[in-house]
Amino acid sequence: MAYVIQSAYTGAFLAPDPEDGQPRWVMLLREAHAVPDYETAVEMIEDHIDPFHKAQIVDLSEL
């Protein structure tokens, strides 16, 4: 499965940079490199997102 993290506040996606793996915000879904598992997505939220974003994990197989 593949997941992306989206800010419900801004609509931006938090995704690992393909070059160095560091999380970064992108505006377009096509630029949001997916994370392979739900646990990694949860860790990224805990480590890199402020609560005001109201982060949501989107399962790409559900789209």
PDB file with one MODEL, atoms N, CA, C and O in Angstrom:
MODEL        1
ATOM      1  N   MET A   1       0.830  -1.180   0.000  1.00  0.00           N
ATOM      2  CA  MET A   1       0.000   0.000   0.000  1.00  0.00           C
ATOM      3  C   MET A   1       0.872   1.240   0.000  1.00  0.00           C
ATOM      4  O   MET A   1       2.059   1.177   0.318  1.00  0.00           O
ATOM      5  N   ALA A   2       0.280   2.362  -0.357  1.00  0.00           N
ATOM      6  CA  ALA A   2       0.995   3.629  -0.386  1.00  0.00           C
ATOM      7  C   ALA A   2       0.112   4.704   0.239  1.00  0.00           C
ATOM      8  O   ALA A   2      -1.102   4.733   0.034  1.00  0.00           O
ATOM      9  N   TYR A   3       0.746   5.580   0.999  1.00  0.00           N
ATOM     10  CA  TYR A   3       0.022   6.610   1.726  1.00  0.00           C
ATOM     11  C   TYR A   3       0.665   7.968   1.489  1.00  0.00           C
ATOM     12  O   TYR A   3       1.874   8.072   1.281  1.00  0.00           O
ATOM     13  N   VAL A   4      -0.166   9.008   1.523  1.00  0.00           N
ATOM     14  CA  VAL A   4       0.333  10.371   1.545  1.00  0.00           C
ATOM     15  C   VAL A   4      -0.286  11.065   2.754  1.00  0.00           C
ATOM     16  O   VAL A   4      -1.344  10.670   3.243  1.00  0.00           O
ATOM     17  N   ILE A   5       0.390  12.099   3.219  1.00  0.00           N
ATOM     18  CA  ILE A   5      -0.076  12.868   4.368  1.00  0.00           C
ATOM     19  C   ILE A   5      -0.511  14.227   3.850  1.00  0.00           C
ATOM     20  O   ILE A   5       0.240  14.904   3.147  1.00  0.00           O
ATOM     21  N   GLN A   6      -1.724  14.620   4.199  1.00  0.00           N
ATOM     22  CA  GLN A   6      -2.240  15.900   3.725  1.00  0.00           C
ATOM     23  C   GLN A   6      -2.661  16.771   4.896  1.00  0.00           C
ATOM     24  O   GLN A   6      -3.254  16.292   5.863  1.00  0.00           O
ATOM     25  N   SER A   7      -2.350  18.048   4.796  1.00  0.00           N
ATOM     26  CA  SER A   7      -2.804  19.033   5.767  1.00  0.00           C
ATOM     27  C   SER A   7      -4.235  19.411   5.421  1.00  0.00           C
ATOM     28  O   SER A   7      -4.504  19.888   4.319  1.00  0.00           O
ATOM     29  N   ALA A   8      -5.152  19.200   6.355  1.00  0.00           N
ATOM     30  CA  ALA A   8      -6.532  19.609   6.132  1.00  0.00           C
ATOM     31  C   ALA A   8      -6.648  21.128   6.156  1.00  0.00           C
ATOM     32  O   ALA A   8      -7.616  21.684   5.636  1.00  0.00           O
ATOM     33  N   TYR A   9      -5.678  21.799   6.749  1.00  0.00           N
ATOM     34  CA  TYR A   9      -5.683  23.251   6.854  1.00  0.00           C
ATOM     35  C   TYR A   9      -5.241  23.922   5.552  1.00  0.00           C
ATOM     36  O   TYR A   9      -5.891  24.858   5.085  1.00  0.00           O
ATOM     37  N   THR A  10      -4.139  23.448   4.966  1.00  0.00           N
ATOM     38  CA  THR A  10      -3.596  24.094   3.770  1.00  0.00           C
ATOM     39  C   THR A  10      -3.848  23.303   2.490  1.00  0.00           C
ATOM     40  O   THR A  10      -3.811  23.867   1.397  1.00  0.00           O
ATOM     41  N   GLY A  11      -4.102  22.012   2.616  1.00  0.00           N
ATOM     42  CA  GLY A  11      -4.251  21.157   1.442  1.00  0.00           C
ATOM     43  C   GLY A  11      -2.932  20.620   0.925  1.00  0.00           C
ATOM     44  O   GLY A  11      -2.916  19.779   0.026  1.00  0.00           O
ATOM     45  N   ALA A  12      -1.814  21.098   1.484  1.00  0.00           N
ATOM     46  CA  ALA A  12      -0.487  20.641   1.056  1.00  0.00           C
ATOM     47  C   ALA A  12      -0.224  19.224   1.543  1.00  0.00           C
ATOM     48  O   ALA A  12      -0.875  18.734   2.466  1.00  0.00           O
ATOM     49  N   PHE A  13       0.742  18.579   0.903  1.00  0.00           N
ATOM     50  CA  PHE A  13       1.126  17.215   1.250  1.00  0.00           C
ATOM     51  C   PHE A  13       2.524  17.214   1.860  1.00  0.00           C
ATOM     52  O   PHE A  13       3.423  17.883   1.349  1.00  0.00           O
ATOM     53  N   LEU A  14       2.712  16.475   2.938  1.00  0.00           N
ATOM     54  CA  LEU A  14       4.038  16.276   3.517  1.00  0.00           C
ATOM     55  C   LEU A  14       4.562  14.977   2.941  1.00  0.00           C
ATOM     56  O   LEU A  14       3.948  13.922   3.101  1.00  0.00           O
ATOM     57  N   ALA A  15       5.698  15.058   2.271  1.00  0.00           N
ATOM     58  CA  ALA A  15       6.225  13.883   1.578  1.00  0.00           C
ATOM     59  C   ALA A  15       7.740  13.845   1.697  1.00  0.00           C
ATOM     60  O   ALA A  15       8.382  14.890   1.805  1.00  0.00           O
ATOM     61  N   PRO A  16       8.317  12.641   1.677  1.00  0.00           N
ATOM     62  CA  PRO A  16       9.773  12.542   1.682  1.00  0.00           C
ATOM     63  C   PRO A  16      10.342  13.040   0.352  1.00  0.00           C
ATOM     64  O   PRO A  16       9.841  12.705  -0.721  1.00  0.00           O
ATOM     65  N   ASP A  17      11.389  13.838   0.448  1.00  0.00           N
ATOM     66  CA  ASP A  17      12.070  14.318  -0.752  1.00  0.00           C
ATOM     67  C   ASP A  17      12.733  13.123  -1.437  1.00  0.00           C
ATOM     68  O   ASP A  17      13.402  12.344  -0.758  1.00  0.00           O
ATOM     69  N   PRO A  18      12.578  12.947  -2.736  1.00  0.00           N
ATOM     70  CA  PRO A  18      13.157  11.781  -3.416  1.00  0.00           C
ATOM     71  C   PRO A  18      14.684  11.768  -3.413  1.00  0.00           C
ATOM     72  O   PRO A  18      15.293  10.711  -3.575  1.00  0.00           O
ATOM     73  N   GLU A  19      15.306  12.932  -3.229  1.00  0.00           N
ATOM     74  CA  GLU A  19      16.767  12.991  -3.242  1.00  0.00           C
ATOM     75  C   GLU A  19      17.399  12.648  -1.896  1.00  0.00           C
ATOM     76  O   GLU A  19      18.366  11.889  -1.831  1.00  0.00           O
ATOM     77  N   ASP A  20      16.837  13.221  -0.805  1.00  0.00           N
ATOM     78  CA  ASP A  20      17.481  13.001   0.487  1.00  0.00           C
ATOM     79  C   ASP A  20      16.571  12.372   1.540  1.00  0.00           C
ATOM     80  O   ASP A  20      17.019  12.087   2.651  1.00  0.00           O
ATOM     81  N   GLY A  21      15.295  12.153   1.203  1.00  0.00           N
ATOM     82  CA  GLY A  21      14.378  11.492   2.120  1.00  0.00           C
ATOM     83  C   GLY A  21      13.808  12.375   3.213  1.00  0.00           C
ATOM     84  O   GLY A  21      12.974  11.920   3.996  1.00  0.00           O
ATOM     85  N   GLN A  22      14.238  13.633   3.285  1.00  0.00           N
ATOM     86  CA  GLN A  22      13.741  14.537   4.316  1.00  0.00           C
ATOM     87  C   GLN A  22      12.332  15.010   3.962  1.00  0.00           C
ATOM     88  O   GLN A  22      12.057  15.309   2.800  1.00  0.00           O
ATOM     89  N   PRO A  23      11.440  15.082   4.947  1.00  0.00           N
ATOM     90  CA  PRO A  23      10.078  15.530   4.685  1.00  0.00           C
ATOM     91  C   PRO A  23      10.043  16.975   4.196  1.00  0.00           C
ATOM     92  O   PRO A  23      10.792  17.827   4.673  1.00  0.00           O
ATOM     93  N   ARG A  24       9.161  17.230   3.240  1.00  0.00           N
ATOM     94  CA  ARG A  24       8.969  18.593   2.740  1.00  0.00           C
ATOM     95  C   ARG A  24       7.513  18.728   2.312  1.00  0.00           C
ATOM     96  O   ARG A  24       6.853  17.746   1.973  1.00  0.00           O
ATOM     97  N   TRP A  25       7.028  19.965   2.337  1.00  0.00           N
ATOM     98  CA  TRP A  25       5.670  20.245   1.907  1.00  0.00           C
ATOM     99  C   TRP A  25       5.635  20.481   0.409  1.00  0.00           C
ATOM    100  O   TRP A  25       6.475  21.202  -0.130  1.00  0.00           O
ATOM    101  N   VAL A  26       4.666  19.875  -0.264  1.00  0.00           N
ATOM    102  CA  VAL A  26       4.428  20.106  -1.688  1.00  0.00           C
ATOM    103  C   VAL A  26       2.939  20.365  -1.874  1.00  0.00           C
ATOM    104  O   VAL A  26       2.116  19.886  -1.095  1.00  0.00           O
ATOM    105  N   MET A  27       2.605  21.116  -2.895  1.00  0.00           N
ATOM    106  CA  MET A  27       1.202  21.463  -3.116  1.00  0.00           C
ATOM    107  C   MET A  27       0.464  20.489  -4.030  1.00  0.00           C
ATOM    108  O   MET A  27      -0.757  20.357  -3.942  1.00  0.00           O
ATOM    109  N   LEU A  28       1.194  19.813  -4.899  1.00  0.00           N
ATOM    110  CA  LEU A  28       0.556  18.942  -5.874  1.00  0.00           C
ATOM    111  C   LEU A  28       0.689  17.474  -5.479  1.00  0.00           C
ATOM    112  O   LEU A  28       1.754  17.037  -5.041  1.00  0.00           O
ATOM    113  N   LEU A  29      -0.382  16.724  -5.634  1.00  0.00           N
ATOM    114  CA  LEU A  29      -0.360  15.300  -5.315  1.00  0.00           C
ATOM    115  C   LEU A  29       0.686  14.566  -6.150  1.00  0.00           C
ATOM    116  O   LEU A  29       1.337  13.649  -5.651  1.00  0.00           O
ATOM    117  N   ARG A  30       0.856  14.956  -7.409  1.00  0.00           N
ATOM    118  CA  ARG A  30       1.828  14.264  -8.253  1.00  0.00           C
ATOM    119  C   ARG A  30       3.265  14.469  -7.772  1.00  0.00           C
ATOM    120  O   ARG A  30       4.151  13.703  -8.151  1.00  0.00           O
ATOM    121  N   GLU A  31       3.512  15.488  -6.945  1.00  0.00           N
ATOM    122  CA  GLU A  31       4.847  15.718  -6.377  1.00  0.00           C
ATOM    123  C   GLU A  31       5.015  15.067  -5.009  1.00  0.00           C
ATOM    124  O   GLU A  31       6.115  15.054  -4.457  1.00  0.00           O
ATOM    125  N   ALA A  32       3.940  14.532  -4.466  1.00  0.00           N
ATOM    126  CA  ALA A  32       3.964  13.946  -3.129  1.00  0.00           C
ATOM    127  C   ALA A  32       4.366  12.473  -3.229  1.00  0.00           C
ATOM    128  O   ALA A  32       3.535  11.620  -3.540  1.00  0.00           O
ATOM    129  N   HIS A  33       5.603  12.186  -2.974  1.00  0.00           N
ATOM    130  CA  HIS A  33       6.069  10.804  -2.989  1.00  0.00           C
ATOM    131  C   HIS A  33       5.458  10.068  -1.796  1.00  0.00           C
ATOM    132  O   HIS A  33       5.556  10.520  -0.655  1.00  0.00           O
ATOM    133  N   ALA A  34       4.848   8.966  -2.071  1.00  0.00           N
ATOM    134  CA  ALA A  34       4.127   8.209  -1.047  1.00  0.00           C
ATOM    135  C   ALA A  34       5.078   7.515  -0.086  1.00  0.00           C
ATOM    136  O   ALA A  34       6.221   7.201  -0.418  1.00  0.00           O
ATOM    137  N   VAL A  35       4.562   7.285   1.120  1.00  0.00           N
ATOM    138  CA  VAL A  35       5.286   6.461   2.090  1.00  0.00           C
ATOM    139  C   VAL A  35       4.684   5.060   2.019  1.00  0.00           C
ATOM    140  O   VAL A  35       3.489   4.914   1.763  1.00  0.00           O
ATOM    141  N   PRO A  36       5.502   4.026   2.245  1.00  0.00           N
ATOM    142  CA  PRO A  36       5.056   2.651   1.990  1.00  0.00           C
ATOM    143  C   PRO A  36       4.131   2.038   3.035  1.00  0.00           C
ATOM    144  O   PRO A  36       3.434   1.066   2.747  1.00  0.00           O
ATOM    145  N   ASP A  37       4.118   2.598   4.255  1.00  0.00           N
ATOM    146  CA  ASP A  37       3.287   1.975   5.280  1.00  0.00           C
ATOM    147  C   ASP A  37       2.683   3.016   6.206  1.00  0.00           C
ATOM    148  O   ASP A  37       3.183   4.135   6.327  1.00  0.00           O
ATOM    149  N   TYR A  38       1.618   2.631   6.843  1.00  0.00           N
ATOM    150  CA  TYR A  38       0.848   3.522   7.707  1.00  0.00           C
ATOM    151  C   TYR A  38       1.686   3.996   8.897  1.00  0.00           C
ATOM    152  O   TYR A  38       1.602   5.161   9.283  1.00  0.00           O
ATOM    153  N   GLU A  39       2.479   3.121   9.469  1.00  0.00           N
ATOM    154  CA  GLU A  39       3.281   3.471  10.636  1.00  0.00           C
ATOM    155  C   GLU A  39       4.277   4.585  10.320  1.00  0.00           C
ATOM    156  O   GLU A  39       4.496   5.469  11.148  1.00  0.00           O
ATOM    157  N   THR A  40       4.875   4.553   9.146  1.00  0.00           N
ATOM    158  CA  THR A  40       5.802   5.603   8.736  1.00  0.00           C
ATOM    159  C   THR A  40       5.065   6.925   8.609  1.00  0.00           C
ATOM    160  O   THR A  40       5.587   7.965   9.009  1.00  0.00           O
ATOM    161  N   ALA A  41       3.864   6.897   8.060  1.00  0.00           N
ATOM    162  CA  ALA A  41       3.060   8.108   7.936  1.00  0.00           C
ATOM    163  C   ALA A  41       2.744   8.693   9.313  1.00  0.00           C
ATOM    164  O   ALA A  41       2.834   9.905   9.505  1.00  0.00           O
ATOM    165  N   VAL A  42       2.381   7.855  10.254  1.00  0.00           N
ATOM    166  CA  VAL A  42       2.091   8.316  11.615  1.00  0.00           C
ATOM    167  C   VAL A  42       3.336   8.941  12.239  1.00  0.00           C
ATOM    168  O   VAL A  42       3.242   9.988  12.880  1.00  0.00           O
ATOM    169  N   GLU A  43       4.490   8.323  12.064  1.00  0.00           N
ATOM    170  CA  GLU A  43       5.741   8.867  12.600  1.00  0.00           C
ATOM    171  C   GLU A  43       6.063  10.226  11.987  1.00  0.00           C
ATOM    172  O   GLU A  43       6.514  11.131  12.690  1.00  0.00           O
ATOM    173  N   MET A  44       5.837  10.375  10.693  1.00  0.00           N
ATOM    174  CA  MET A  44       6.095  11.657  10.046  1.00  0.00           C
ATOM    175  C   MET A  44       5.187  12.742  10.621  1.00  0.00           C
ATOM    176  O   MET A  44       5.626  13.874  10.828  1.00  0.00           O
ATOM    177  N   ILE A  45       3.948  12.407  10.874  1.00  0.00           N
ATOM    178  CA  ILE A  45       3.030  13.373  11.471  1.00  0.00           C
ATOM    179  C   ILE A  45       3.510  13.775  12.856  1.00  0.00           C
ATOM    180  O   ILE A  45       3.566  14.962  13.177  1.00  0.00           O
ATOM    181  N   GLU A  46       3.853  12.798  13.672  1.00  0.00           N
ATOM    182  CA  GLU A  46       4.301  13.081  15.031  1.00  0.00           C
ATOM    183  C   GLU A  46       5.570  13.929  15.055  1.00  0.00           C
ATOM    184  O   GLU A  46       5.725  14.794  15.916  1.00  0.00           O
ATOM    185  N   ASP A  47       6.476  13.680  14.111  1.00  0.00           N
ATOM    186  CA  ASP A  47       7.769  14.341  14.129  1.00  0.00           C
ATOM    187  C   ASP A  47       7.827  15.671  13.380  1.00  0.00           C
ATOM    188  O   ASP A  47       8.698  16.493  13.665  1.00  0.00           O
ATOM    189  N   HIS A  48       6.926  15.901  12.437  1.00  0.00           N
ATOM    190  CA  HIS A  48       7.121  17.044  11.541  1.00  0.00           C
ATOM    191  C   HIS A  48       5.913  17.950  11.326  1.00  0.00           C
ATOM    192  O   HIS A  48       6.017  18.924  10.581  1.00  0.00           O
ATOM    193  N   ILE A  49       4.786  17.671  11.943  1.00  0.00           N
ATOM    194  CA  ILE A  49       3.594  18.467  11.659  1.00  0.00           C
ATOM    195  C   ILE A  49       3.031  19.080  12.932  1.00  0.00           C
ATOM    196  O   ILE A  49       2.844  18.398  13.939  1.00  0.00           O
ATOM    197  N   ASP A  50       2.762  20.388  12.866  1.00  0.00           N
ATOM    198  CA  ASP A  50       2.099  21.077  13.967  1.00  0.00           C
ATOM    199  C   ASP A  50       0.612  20.713  13.966  1.00  0.00           C
ATOM    200  O   ASP A  50       0.028  20.481  12.907  1.00  0.00           O
ATOM    201  N   PRO A  51       0.007  20.663  15.148  1.00  0.00           N
ATOM    202  CA  PRO A  51      -1.399  20.237  15.249  1.00  0.00           C
ATOM    203  C   PRO A  51      -2.381  21.060  14.417  1.00  0.00           C
ATOM    204  O   PRO A  51      -3.406  20.525  13.996  1.00  0.00           O
ATOM    205  N   PHE A  52      -2.105  22.349  14.165  1.00  0.00           N
ATOM    206  CA  PHE A  52      -3.077  23.164  13.433  1.00  0.00           C
ATOM    207  C   PHE A  52      -3.311  22.655  12.012  1.00  0.00           C
ATOM    208  O   PHE A  52      -4.320  22.996  11.396  1.00  0.00           O
ATOM    209  N   HIS A  53      -2.393  21.845  11.486  1.00  0.00           N
ATOM    210  CA  HIS A  53      -2.577  21.298  10.138  1.00  0.00           C
ATOM    211  C   HIS A  53      -3.702  20.272  10.068  1.00  0.00           C
ATOM    212  O   HIS A  53      -4.266  20.033   9.000  1.00  0.00           O
ATOM    213  N   LYS A  54      -4.027  19.664  11.215  1.00  0.00           N
ATOM    214  CA  LYS A  54      -5.051  18.602  11.242  1.00  0.00           C
ATOM    215  C   LYS A  54      -4.738  17.567  10.157  1.00  0.00           C
ATOM    216  O   LYS A  54      -5.546  17.305   9.265  1.00  0.00           O
ATOM    217  N   ALA A  55      -3.559  16.999  10.265  1.00  0.00           N
ATOM    218  CA  ALA A  55      -3.049  16.066   9.256  1.00  0.00           C
ATOM    219  C   ALA A  55      -3.953  14.859   9.098  1.00  0.00           C
ATOM    220  O   ALA A  55      -4.527  14.347  10.058  1.00  0.00           O
ATOM    221  N   GLN A  56      -4.056  14.425   7.857  1.00  0.00           N
ATOM    222  CA  GLN A  56      -4.815  13.213   7.555  1.00  0.00           C
ATOM    223  C   GLN A  56      -3.958  12.316   6.667  1.00  0.00           C
ATOM    224  O   GLN A  56      -3.205  12.786   5.814  1.00  0.00           O
ATOM    225  N   ILE A  57      -4.093  11.037   6.888  1.00  0.00           N
ATOM    226  CA  ILE A  57      -3.358  10.055   6.084  1.00  0.00           C
ATOM    227  C   ILE A  57      -4.312   9.558   5.011  1.00  0.00           C
ATOM    228  O   ILE A  57      -5.422   9.113   5.301  1.00  0.00           O
ATOM    229  N   VAL A  58      -3.859   9.642   3.765  1.00  0.00           N
ATOM    230  CA  VAL A  58      -4.687   9.232   2.645  1.00  0.00           C
ATOM    231  C   VAL A  58      -4.113   7.936   2.052  1.00  0.00           C
ATOM    232  O   VAL A  58      -2.956   7.890   1.635  1.00  0.00           O
ATOM    233  N   ASP A  59      -4.931   6.903   2.025  1.00  0.00           N
ATOM    234  CA  ASP A  59      -4.555   5.631   1.436  1.00  0.00           C
ATOM    235  C   ASP A  59      -4.810   5.747  -0.075  1.00  0.00           C
ATOM    236  O   ASP A  59      -5.960   5.835  -0.505  1.00  0.00           O
ATOM    237  N   LEU A  60      -3.756   5.747  -0.864  1.00  0.00           N
ATOM    238  CA  LEU A  60      -3.894   5.952  -2.299  1.00  0.00           C
ATOM    239  C   LEU A  60      -4.668   4.831  -2.999  1.00  0.00           C
ATOM    240  O   LEU A  60      -5.216   5.038  -4.082  1.00  0.00           O
ATOM    241  N   SER A  61      -4.714   3.650  -2.387  1.00  0.00           N
ATOM    242  CA  SER A  61      -5.485   2.571  -2.994  1.00  0.00           C
ATOM    243  C   SER A  61      -6.998   2.809  -2.868  1.00  0.00           C
ATOM    244  O   SER A  61      -7.789   2.138  -3.531  1.00  0.00           O
ATOM    245  N   GLU A  62      -7.394   3.756  -2.021  1.00  0.00           N
ATOM    246  CA  GLU A  62      -8.807   4.072  -1.809  1.00  0.00           C
ATOM    247  C   GLU A  62      -9.305   5.122  -2.817  1.00  0.00           C
ATOM    248  O   GLU A  62     -10.509   5.363  -2.911  1.00  0.00           O
ATOM    249  N   LEU A  63      -8.399   5.738  -3.560  1.00  0.00           N
ATOM    250  CA  LEU A  63      -8.816   6.798  -4.500  1.00  0.00           C
ATOM    251  C   LEU A  63      -9.322   6.237  -5.793  1.00  0.00           C
ATOM    252  O   LEU A  63      -9.709   6.992  -6.685  1.00  0.00           O
TER     253      LEU A  63
ENDMDL
END
